[in-house]
Amino acid sequence: MSAHPPTRPAASGEATAPTASPAATASPEPAKPAEPAASPEAAETAKPAETAEAVEVRRFWGTLGLPGLVDVHTHFMPERVLRKVWAYFDALGPLTGGIEWPITYRQEEAERAALLRAFGVRAFTAMLYPHKPGMARWLNDWAVGFARRTPDCLHTSTLFPEPGAAAYVREAVEQGTRVFKAHVQVGAYDPSDEALDACWGLLAEAGVPVVVHCGSGPAPGKHTGPEPVARVLARHPRLRLVVAHMGMPEYEDFLDLAERYREVRLDTTMAFTGFSERMAPFPRRALPRLAALGDRVLLGTDFPNIPYPYAHQLDALAGLGLGDDWLRAVCHDNAARLFGLPDAPEPAA
């Protein structure tokens, strides 16, 4: 598979593929001080030139009359951990579904952040996640430093079903975290585990959104699929749960949950792209339901861990034919309201 598939969405009848963001099975690193902020000189050299891709992305949102994009599913984590994630993709680890997955954006941290800014991304996340006990708190400590030196990143935290989880979740909320990430596939845990119940309650009460990879793509896990998450929502119906990857490949099951629970949202990460459509096609019969949920669908991309250019995700969304109002809501307005960004539009009457 080429690292750069066509930047236009596949036709609706084209054969189609699972996607989601598998991750490294790297062991957690010992606790270390937060990595120092890049110097002004380093930040300046990290600024990418005005590339043709940046021009294309900016033209996309400019044509819609938006002030930029808000991407709720981007990955920043300690560099040594991210490189283990990339090595996992390169080796076609079990959670990738055996799909060739060339990483398009392997730049250093500061350059990747600068590239998102060049695209006109106003706010983005640092989706990090543990796969074993004892890792989440260390990742959260790193994320505090990253958020401080990266003001356009929505401070991101994570969790794992383990003793003390509620304590570090509360600590993260008190430190001003804006969003949590949970990865049911990589963590191989049941989100309805009693060890997490107090965590979900804390997050529901605080109104902090949680992006959850709970769908069974690109490879199913022991606790993926809609049922475990449905058990969580039955106990915590006010939890602001964002289903990553549109719940791929169980799209319609997760649409059911979004229709049942007002605070459930879905992110677009890798969905509808030519890469995903080859193996996990979004059912076109569900497009009217997707249109009706236009106020609760959020742009996500999986940057930098994507096997195609960033613009392809935007092209794929435009190719659904749901209209400019839907695109404006998905690519900016819904997330801007959710996170209280400046100039966030008022919800439609």
C-alpha positions as CSV (number, residue, x, y, z in Angstrom):
1,M,0.0,0.0,0.0
2,S,1.3,3.4,-0.9
3,A,2.0,5.9,1.8
4,H,0.0,8.5,-0.1
5,P,-3.3,7.1,-1.4
6,P,-5.4,9.5,-3.5
7,T,-6.6,12.6,-1.6
8,R,-10.2,12.1,-2.8
9,P,-12.7,9.8,-1.1
10,A,-13.5,6.5,-2.6
11,A,-16.8,6.2,-4.5
12,S,-19.6,4.9,-2.4
13,G,-19.5,1.5,-4.1
14,E,-15.8,1.0,-3.8
15,A,-14.7,-2.0,-1.7
16,T,-13.8,-0.7,1.8
17,A,-11.3,-1.1,5.3
18,P,-11.1,-1.0,9.1
19,T,-9.3,1.8,10.8
20,A,-8.7,3.0,14.2
21,S,-5.6,3.7,16.1
22,P,-3.9,0.6,17.5
23,A,-1.0,1.4,19.6
24,A,2.3,0.4,21.0
25,T,2.6,-2.4,23.5
26,A,5.6,-0.6,24.9
27,S,6.4,-0.9,28.6
28,P,5.9,2.3,30.6
29,E,9.0,4.3,31.2
30,P,10.2,5.1,34.7
31,A,8.9,8.4,36.0
32,K,11.1,11.3,34.8
33,P,10.8,15.0,35.0
34,A,8.7,16.7,32.3
35,E,10.7,17.2,29.1
36,P,11.8,20.9,28.8
37,A,10.0,23.2,26.6
38,A,11.6,23.8,23.2
39,S,13.7,27.0,23.0
40,P,12.3,29.9,20.9
41,E,15.1,29.2,18.4
42,A,14.0,25.6,18.1
43,A,10.4,26.5,17.8
44,E,11.3,29.0,15.0
45,T,13.2,26.3,13.1
46,A,10.3,23.9,13.5
47,K,7.9,26.2,11.5
48,P,7.2,24.4,8.2
49,A,7.3,26.2,5.0
50,E,3.9,27.1,3.4
51,T,3.5,23.8,1.7
52,A,1.0,22.9,-1.0
53,E,-0.7,20.6,1.5
54,A,-1.1,23.5,4.0
55,V,-2.5,25.7,1.3
56,E,-5.0,22.9,0.4
57,V,-6.1,22.4,4.0
58,R,-6.5,26.2,4.6
59,R,-8.5,26.6,1.4
60,F,-10.9,23.9,2.6
61,W,-11.9,25.6,5.8
62,G,-11.5,29.1,4.4
63,T,-14.1,28.3,1.7
64,L,-16.5,27.2,4.5
65,G,-16.0,30.6,6.2
66,L,-14.4,29.0,9.3
67,P,-11.6,30.5,11.4
68,G,-9.8,27.2,11.3
69,L,-10.2,23.6,12.3
70,V,-10.5,21.9,15.7
71,D,-9.1,18.3,15.7
72,V,-10.1,16.3,18.7
73,H,-8.0,13.2,17.9
74,T,-4.3,13.9,17.4
75,H,-1.5,12.0,19.2
76,F,1.3,13.6,21.2
77,M,3.1,11.6,23.8
78,P,6.6,11.2,25.1
79,E,8.9,10.9,22.1
80,R,10.3,7.5,23.1
81,V,6.8,6.2,23.6
82,L,5.6,7.6,20.2
83,R,8.5,6.0,18.5
84,K,7.6,2.6,20.0
85,V,4.0,3.2,18.6
86,W,5.4,3.8,15.2
87,A,7.6,0.7,15.4
88,Y,4.5,-1.3,16.3
89,F,2.7,0.0,13.2
90,D,5.8,-0.7,11.1
91,A,5.9,-4.3,12.3
92,L,2.2,-4.8,11.6
93,G,1.5,-5.7,15.2
94,P,-1.7,-7.7,16.0
95,L,-3.8,-4.7,16.8
96,T,-3.2,-3.1,13.3
97,G,-5.3,-5.9,11.7
98,G,-2.3,-6.9,9.6
99,I,-2.8,-3.8,7.4
100,E,0.2,-2.0,6.0
101,W,0.2,1.3,7.8
102,P,3.0,3.7,6.7
103,I,3.1,6.7,9.1
104,T,3.0,9.9,7.0
105,Y,4.1,12.5,9.6
106,R,7.3,11.3,11.5
107,Q,8.7,14.8,12.3
108,E,9.9,15.8,15.7
109,E,7.3,17.0,18.2
110,A,7.8,20.8,17.7
111,E,7.6,20.4,13.9
112,R,4.4,18.3,14.1
113,A,2.7,20.9,16.3
114,A,3.9,23.6,13.9
115,L,2.5,21.6,11.0
116,L,-0.9,21.5,12.5
117,R,-0.8,25.3,13.0
118,A,0.2,25.7,9.4
119,F,-2.9,23.7,8.5
120,G,-4.9,26.2,10.5
121,V,-5.8,23.8,13.4
122,R,-6.8,26.1,16.2
123,A,-6.9,23.4,18.9
124,F,-5.8,19.8,19.0
125,T,-5.4,17.0,21.6
126,A,-2.6,14.8,22.9
127,M,-4.3,11.4,22.8
128,L,-2.1,9.2,25.0
129,Y,-3.0,6.0,26.7
130,P,-1.6,3.2,28.8
131,H,-1.7,-0.5,28.2
132,K,-0.8,-1.7,31.7
133,P,-1.1,-0.6,35.3
134,G,1.2,2.1,36.6
135,M,1.5,3.9,33.3
136,A,-1.4,6.3,33.2
137,R,-0.1,8.6,36.0
138,W,3.3,8.9,34.4
139,L,1.7,9.8,31.1
140,N,-0.5,12.4,32.8
141,D,2.5,14.0,34.4
142,W,4.1,14.3,31.0
143,A,0.9,15.7,29.5
144,V,0.9,18.6,32.1
145,G,4.2,19.8,30.8
146,F,3.2,19.4,27.2
147,A,0.0,21.4,27.7
148,R,2.0,24.2,29.4
149,R,4.5,24.5,26.5
150,T,1.8,24.0,23.8
151,P,-1.1,26.4,24.6
152,D,-3.1,25.4,21.6
153,C,-3.2,21.7,22.8
154,L,-6.3,20.8,24.8
155,H,-4.7,19.4,28.0
156,T,-5.3,15.6,27.7
157,S,-5.2,12.9,30.3
158,T,-5.8,9.2,30.4
159,L,-6.7,6.4,32.8
160,F,-6.6,2.6,33.5
161,P,-8.6,0.3,35.7
162,E,-6.2,0.1,38.7
163,P,-6.1,1.1,42.4
164,G,-5.7,4.8,42.7
165,A,-7.3,5.6,39.3
166,A,-10.0,7.8,40.8
167,A,-7.3,9.8,42.7
168,Y,-5.2,10.6,39.7
169,V,-8.3,11.3,37.6
170,R,-9.5,13.8,40.2
171,E,-6.0,15.3,40.3
172,A,-6.0,15.7,36.5
173,V,-9.4,17.5,36.6
174,E,-8.1,19.8,39.4
175,Q,-5.1,20.6,37.2
176,G,-7.4,21.7,34.4
177,T,-7.4,18.8,32.0
178,R,-9.8,19.4,29.1
179,V,-10.2,15.9,27.7
180,F,-9.5,12.3,28.6
181,K,-8.5,9.4,26.3
182,A,-9.4,5.8,27.0
183,H,-8.2,3.0,24.7
184,V,-10.2,-0.1,25.3
185,Q,-8.6,-2.1,22.5
186,V,-5.0,-1.4,23.5
187,G,-5.6,-1.5,27.2
188,A,-7.6,-4.7,26.9
189,Y,-9.9,-3.7,29.7
190,D,-13.6,-3.6,30.2
191,P,-14.7,0.1,30.5
192,S,-17.5,-0.9,32.8
193,D,-14.9,-2.4,35.3
194,E,-15.8,-1.4,38.8
195,A,-12.3,0.1,39.2
196,L,-13.3,2.8,36.7
197,D,-16.8,3.5,38.0
198,A,-15.8,6.4,40.2
199,C,-13.6,7.8,37.4
200,W,-16.6,8.0,35.0
201,G,-18.6,9.6,37.8
202,L,-16.0,12.2,38.4
203,L,-15.7,13.0,34.7
204,A,-19.4,13.2,34.2
205,E,-19.8,15.5,37.1
206,A,-16.9,17.7,35.9
207,G,-18.2,17.7,32.3
208,V,-14.8,16.6,30.9
209,P,-15.2,14.8,27.6
210,V,-13.6,11.4,27.2
211,V,-12.5,10.2,23.7
212,V,-12.9,6.4,23.8
213,H,-11.5,3.9,21.3
214,C,-14.2,1.2,21.9
215,G,-15.0,0.0,18.4
216,S,-13.6,-3.3,17.1
217,G,-11.5,-1.9,14.3
218,P,-8.9,-2.5,13.0
219,A,-8.8,-5.6,15.1
220,P,-11.4,-6.7,17.8
221,G,-10.4,-6.8,21.4
222,K,-11.8,-8.7,24.3
223,H,-13.9,-5.7,25.4
224,T,-14.5,-3.8,22.2
225,G,-17.9,-3.2,20.7
226,P,-20.9,-1.2,22.0
227,E,-22.0,-3.4,24.9
228,P,-19.3,-2.5,27.5
229,V,-19.7,1.2,26.7
230,A,-23.5,0.9,26.9
231,R,-23.1,-0.5,30.5
232,V,-21.0,2.6,31.4
233,L,-23.6,5.0,29.9
234,A,-26.5,3.3,31.7
235,R,-24.8,4.2,35.0
236,H,-23.4,7.6,33.9
237,P,-25.8,9.0,31.2
238,R,-24.3,12.5,31.5
239,L,-20.8,11.3,30.6
240,R,-19.5,13.3,27.6
241,L,-18.3,10.2,25.8
242,V,-16.8,10.8,22.3
243,V,-16.7,7.5,20.3
244,A,-13.4,7.5,18.4
245,H,-13.4,6.4,14.7
246,M,-17.2,6.6,14.6
247,G,-17.1,3.3,16.4
248,M,-15.7,1.5,13.4
249,P,-16.7,-1.0,12.3
250,E,-19.9,-1.1,14.5
251,Y,-21.0,2.3,13.2
252,E,-24.7,1.8,13.4
253,D,-24.5,0.4,17.0
254,F,-22.7,3.5,18.1
255,L,-25.1,5.7,16.3
256,D,-27.8,4.0,18.4
257,L,-26.0,5.1,21.5
258,A,-25.6,8.6,20.3
259,E,-29.3,8.8,19.5
260,R,-30.1,7.4,23.0
261,Y,-27.8,9.6,25.1
262,R,-27.6,13.3,24.5
263,E,-24.0,13.6,25.6
264,V,-22.6,10.9,23.4
265,R,-20.6,12.2,20.4
266,L,-18.6,10.6,17.6
267,D,-15.3,11.6,16.1
268,T,-14.5,11.1,12.4
269,T,-11.0,9.8,12.8
270,M,-10.0,7.8,9.7
271,A,-13.7,7.1,8.9
272,F,-14.8,7.6,5.3
273,T,-11.3,7.7,4.0
274,G,-10.2,5.4,1.1
275,F,-7.9,3.6,3.5
276,S,-10.8,2.7,5.9
277,E,-13.5,2.2,3.3
278,R,-11.6,-0.7,1.7
279,M,-12.2,-2.9,4.8
280,A,-14.8,-1.2,7.0
281,P,-17.2,0.8,4.8
282,F,-19.6,3.2,6.5
283,P,-23.1,2.0,5.5
284,R,-24.6,4.6,3.2
285,R,-28.0,3.8,4.5
286,A,-26.9,5.4,7.8
287,L,-26.0,8.8,6.2
288,P,-29.3,10.4,7.1
289,R,-28.7,9.4,10.8
290,L,-25.2,11.0,10.6
291,A,-26.7,14.1,9.1
292,A,-29.3,14.3,11.9
293,L,-26.5,14.1,14.5
294,G,-24.6,16.9,12.9
295,D,-24.2,18.8,16.2
296,R,-22.5,15.8,17.8
297,V,-19.9,14.7,15.2
298,L,-16.4,16.1,15.7
299,L,-13.4,16.2,13.4
300,G,-10.7,13.7,14.4
301,T,-7.8,12.6,12.2
302,D,-5.2,10.4,14.1
303,F,-2.4,12.8,13.1
304,P,0.5,12.0,12.9
305,N,-0.3,8.2,12.8
306,I,-2.1,8.2,9.4
307,P,-1.1,6.5,6.2
308,Y,-2.2,9.3,3.9
309,P,-2.1,13.2,3.8
310,Y,-4.1,15.1,6.4
311,A,-6.2,16.7,3.7
312,H,-7.6,13.3,2.7
313,Q,-9.7,13.2,5.9
314,L,-11.3,16.5,5.0
315,D,-11.9,15.5,1.4
316,A,-13.6,12.3,2.6
317,L,-15.9,14.3,4.8
318,A,-16.8,16.6,2.0
319,G,-17.4,13.6,-0.2
320,L,-20.3,12.4,2.0
321,G,-22.4,15.2,0.4
322,L,-24.0,16.3,3.7
323,G,-23.6,20.0,3.0
324,D,-21.5,23.0,4.1
325,D,-23.5,23.5,7.3
326,W,-22.7,20.0,8.4
327,L,-19.0,20.4,7.5
328,R,-18.8,23.7,9.4
329,A,-20.3,22.0,12.5
330,V,-18.1,18.9,12.3
331,C,-14.8,20.6,11.4
332,H,-15.0,23.4,13.9
333,D,-18.2,24.6,15.6
334,N,-19.2,21.4,17.6
335,A,-15.8,21.1,19.2
336,A,-15.4,24.8,19.7
337,R,-18.6,24.8,21.7
338,L,-17.7,21.6,23.6
339,F,-14.4,23.0,24.7
340,G,-15.5,26.6,25.1
341,L,-13.1,28.0,22.6
342,P,-13.1,31.7,21.8
343,D,-15.7,32.7,19.2
344,A,-17.5,29.4,19.5
345,P,-20.9,29.8,17.8
346,E,-24.1,29.5,19.7
347,P,-26.0,26.2,19.3
348,A,-28.7,26.2,16.6
349,A,-32.2,26.9,17.9
